[in-house]
Amino acid sequence: LIRDDTRPGAANDRIVTLPEVYDIVGVPQMERDEKAFLPVGGEKITAIIPAAGFEKQLLPLIEDKPKCLLDIKGKTILERAVGALNEANIKEIAVVRGYKKEAISLPNIRYYDNDRYEETGELFSIFCAEREMKGRTIVLYGDIMFDSPILEKLLKSSADIALVVDLAWQRGGPTSHLNPDLVTFAEPPENSSHSRFVMGDEEYRIVKIGQHLPLDQAHGEFIGMAMFSEKGTQALKDGYHRSQERYKASGFHEASSVSKASFTDLIQELIDQGHRIDAVPIFKGWMEVDSFEEYQKAWVKIRQ
């Protein structure tokens, strides 16, 4: 037509439009999916993974490497965590090393070292990477493995401070983990038969968290995954530095000092100071490797 008519526009009525091409190759659906799965606000997220500690009960498995480098069917715990974050489009990842730190050398990760790992707690390790806390931030323990829908659900939370809490505690009784981080809600969850595949999106307000809560007051277990909005991240930093000053000569919640504190000690401090902490409820779908028995279970349960 163009050859016979000589006008470039002669074939316009026979050319598929660009929107039609996009529709054919699935661009509109991709945009809808992207919008559905992008974190609230779509802003850049940084993940901080504390992996500095030494667990004597895991010897001789960790004689030459830290716990996060334990191999589970061809992939280390850390590789699995980084892979899950990357799949969720989280590329800014910081790992805090300590015990056998020279063994951790995955690419495209920023590293911070806690050389005092033997005398400090996980909270101290997390704040070794404080310079990474500039906006929306995820804190992810270095010894857990989890199904990807759990991270996806957390990323959809609009709370300023959101903690992933496993409600299977209600059904299964006391956890087998060595020192579970127990959680109490302002309102107990319903005792209906839950399934992690059909659970709603409701979030519960946390009023107590720690390893020493009475078992009959526990509604769930914090799995070691939390997300902070920009406002929540600032509250986390402010709370930490105020606590260093306020508790300089005393114990800090369940810890003997701020430097030896757990992450949950600071969360409880934020609750006591009036900050709202929301739980993102799940039902199973995760594992912690904190003992040789849990390492064996991981090999059995993880498919690939």
C-alpha positions in Angstrom: 0.0 0.0 0.0 2.7 2.5 0.9 4.6 1.6 -2.3 1.5 2.2 -4.5 0.2 5.2 -2.6 3.6 6.7 -1.6 2.1 8.1 1.6 3.5 6.8 4.9 0.1 6.9 6.5 -1.6 4.8 3.7 -1.4 1.6 5.8 -2.4 3.1 9.1 -5.7 1.3 9.2 -4.0 -2.0 8.9 -1.3 -1.5 11.5 -1.8 -2.9 15.0 -1.7 0.0 17.5 1.0 0.0 20.3 -1.6 -0.4 23.1 -2.9 -3.5 21.2 0.6 -4.9 21.0 1.1 -4.3 24.8 -2.2 -6.1 25.4 -1.2 -9.0 23.3 2.1 -9.5 25.1 0.6 -9.0 28.6 1.9 -5.6 29.6 -1.4 -4.4 31.3 -1.5 -7.6 33.3 2.2 -7.2 34.3 1.5 -3.7 35.5 -1.5 -4.9 37.5 0.6 -7.7 39.1 3.4 -5.3 39.8 1.1 -2.8 41.5 -0.4 -5.6 43.6 2.9 -7.0 44.8 5.0 -3.9 45.1 5.5 -2.9 48.8 3.3 -0.1 50.2 4.4 3.2 48.5 6.7 1.3 46.1 9.8 2.9 47.7 13.2 1.3 47.9 13.5 -1.1 50.8 16.7 -2.1 52.6 17.0 -5.4 54.4 19.3 -5.9 57.4 20.2 -9.5 58.3 22.0 -9.9 61.6 24.2 -13.0 61.3 26.9 -12.4 63.8 26.2 -14.9 66.6 27.8 -18.1 67.7 25.6 -21.0 69.0 27.6 -23.6 70.8 24.8 -26.2 70.5 25.4 -26.3 66.8 29.0 -27.5 67.0 30.6 -29.2 65.2 28.3 -28.1 62.3 29.5 -24.5 62.6 33.2 -25.3 63.4 34.4 -23.5 60.3 31.5 -21.3 59.3 28.7 -19.2 60.9 25.2 -20.7 61.2 23.8 -18.7 58.2 26.1 -20.7 55.9 24.7 -24.1 56.9 23.8 -25.9 53.7 20.3 -27.1 53.3 20.0 -29.2 50.1 22.5 -27.3 48.1 21.8 -23.7 49.3 22.8 -22.0 52.5 20.3 -20.4 54.8 21.7 -17.0 53.8 21.5 -17.7 50.1 17.9 -18.7 50.5 17.1 -15.4 52.4 18.9 -13.3 49.8 17.2 -15.1 47.0 13.7 -14.5 48.5 14.5 -10.8 49.0 15.7 -10.5 45.5 12.6 -12.2 44.1 10.6 -9.5 46.0 12.7 -6.9 44.2 14.6 -6.0 47.4 18.2 -5.6 46.2 19.6 -3.4 49.0 20.8 -5.9 51.5 23.2 -5.5 54.5 24.5 -8.5 56.5 26.1 -8.1 59.9 28.9 -10.6 60.4 30.7 -11.7 63.5 31.7 -15.3 64.2 33.8 -16.7 61.3 33.0 -13.5 59.4 35.6 -14.1 56.7 33.5 -17.1 55.4 30.6 -14.8 54.5 31.3 -13.3 51.1 28.1 -13.4 48.9 28.2 -10.8 46.1 26.1 -7.7 45.9 25.7 -7.4 49.7 27.0 -4.7 52.0 28.8 -6.1 55.1 29.1 -4.7 58.6 31.1 -6.5 61.3 30.3 -7.0 64.9 33.6 -8.0 66.3 32.1 -7.9 69.8 29.6 -10.7 68.9 30.6 -12.8 72.0 29.7 -10.1 74.5 26.8 -8.4 72.7 23.2 -9.3 71.6 21.4 -9.3 68.3 20.2 -5.7 68.9 23.8 -4.5 69.0 24.5 -6.4 65.8 21.5 -4.9 64.0 22.7 -1.4 64.9 26.1 -2.1 63.5 24.3 -1.4 60.2 22.5 1.7 61.4 23.7 3.7 58.4 21.4 1.5 56.3 18.3 2.7 58.2 17.3 5.5 56.0 13.8 4.7 54.9 11.6 1.6 54.7 13.7 -1.2 56.4 13.3 -4.9 56.9 15.0 -6.7 59.7 15.4 -10.4 59.0 17.1 -12.9 61.3 19.9 -14.8 59.7 18.8 -18.3 60.9 15.3 -18.6 59.5 13.9 -20.0 56.3 10.4 -19.1 55.0 7.9 -19.5 52.2 7.8 -16.5 49.9 4.1 -15.7 50.5 5.1 -14.7 54.1 7.5 -12.0 52.8 4.9 -10.9 50.2 2.3 -10.5 53.0 4.6 -8.4 55.1 5.4 -6.1 52.2 1.7 -5.3 51.8 1.4 -4.1 55.4 0.7 -0.4 55.8 1.8 -0.4 59.4 4.7 1.8 60.5 6.1 -1.2 62.5 5.0 -4.7 61.5 6.2 -8.0 62.9 5.4 -11.4 61.3 3.8 -13.6 64.0 3.0 -17.3 63.7 -0.5 -18.1 65.1 0.2 -21.8 64.9 1.3 -21.3 68.6 -2.4 -21.6 69.4 -2.8 -24.9 67.7 0.4 -26.6 68.4 1.2 -25.7 72.0 4.6 -24.6 73.1 7.1 -24.3 70.2 10.1 -26.6 69.9 12.5 -23.6 69.4 15.1 -23.1 72.0 14.1 -19.5 73.0 10.9 -18.5 71.2 9.9 -14.9 71.0 6.4 -15.0 72.3 3.8 -12.4 71.5 0.6 -11.2 73.3 -2.1 -9.2 71.4 -4.3 -6.5 72.7 -7.3 -8.8 71.6 -6.8 -12.5 71.4 -7.3 -14.0 67.9 -10.3 -16.1 67.2 -9.9 -19.8 68.0 -11.3 -20.8 64.6 -9.5 -23.3 62.4 -6.9 -21.3 60.6 -5.1 -22.1 57.4 -2.1 -20.1 56.2 -3.5 -20.2 52.7 -6.9 -18.6 53.5 -6.1 -16.3 56.4 -7.4 -12.8 56.2 -5.4 -9.5 56.1 -6.4 -8.3 59.5 -3.5 -7.2 61.7 -3.3 -7.5 65.5 -1.8 -4.9 67.9 1.0 -6.3 69.9 1.2 -5.3 73.6 3.8 -7.8 74.9 6.8 -9.5 73.3 9.7 -11.5 74.8 11.0 -14.9 75.7 9.8 -14.8 79.3 6.1 -14.3 78.8 3.7 -16.7 80.6 2.7 -19.4 78.1 -1.0 -18.9 78.9 -0.7 -15.3 77.7 1.0 -16.1 74.4 -1.0 -15.7 71.3 1.7 -16.3 68.8 5.4 -16.4 68.0 7.5 -13.7 66.4 9.4 -15.4 63.6 12.3 -12.9 63.2 11.0 -10.8 60.3 9.9 -7.2 60.7 9.3 -4.2 58.5 9.5 -0.5 59.4 8.2 2.4 57.4 10.3 5.5 57.2 8.5 6.8 60.3 8.9 3.5 62.0 12.6 3.3 61.1 13.1 6.7 62.7 11.2 5.5 65.8 13.4 2.4 66.0 16.6 4.5 65.9 15.3 7.1 68.3 14.2 4.4 70.7 17.6 2.7 70.6 19.6 5.8 71.3 17.2 6.9 74.1 17.5 3.5 75.7 21.3 3.6 75.6 21.1 6.7 77.7 18.1 5.8 79.9 19.2 2.3 80.7 22.9 3.0 80.9 23.3 1.7 84.5 20.4 -0.9 84.6 18.9 -3.9 82.9 16.9 -3.5 79.7 13.6 -5.4 79.8 14.7 -9.1 79.6 18.4 -8.3 79.1 21.0 -7.3 81.6 22.0 -4.3 79.5 21.2 -2.6 76.1 24.4 -3.9 74.6 23.3 -7.5 75.4 19.7 -7.0 74.4 17.6 -8.8 71.9 15.7 -7.1 69.1 12.5 -7.8 71.0 13.7 -5.9 74.0 13.7 -2.7 71.9 10.3 -3.6 70.5 8.9 -3.9 74.0 10.4 -0.5 74.8 8.8 1.1 71.8 5.4 -0.4 72.9 5.9 1.0 76.4 6.7 4.4 75.0 3.3 4.4 73.1 4.3 3.2 69.6 1.8 1.0 67.9 3.3 -2.4 66.8 1.2 -4.5 64.5 1.4 -8.2 63.8 1.2 -9.6 60.3 -0.4 -13.0 61.2 0.7 -16.3 59.4 0.1 -19.9 60.1 3.4 -21.9 59.8 5.4 -21.8 56.6 8.8 -21.0 58.2 11.6 -22.7 60.1 14.3 -21.6 62.5 17.7 -23.5 62.6 18.8 -23.1 66.2 19.8 -26.6 67.1 21.1 -29.8 65.5 17.5 -31.3 65.7 16.2 -28.3 63.7 18.9 -28.6 61.2 17.9 -32.3 60.6 14.2 -31.2 60.3 15.1 -28.6 57.7 16.8 -31.3 55.6 13.6 -33.4 55.8 11.1 -30.6 55.2 12.8 -28.4 52.6 12.1 -29.7 49.1 14.8 -27.9 47.2 
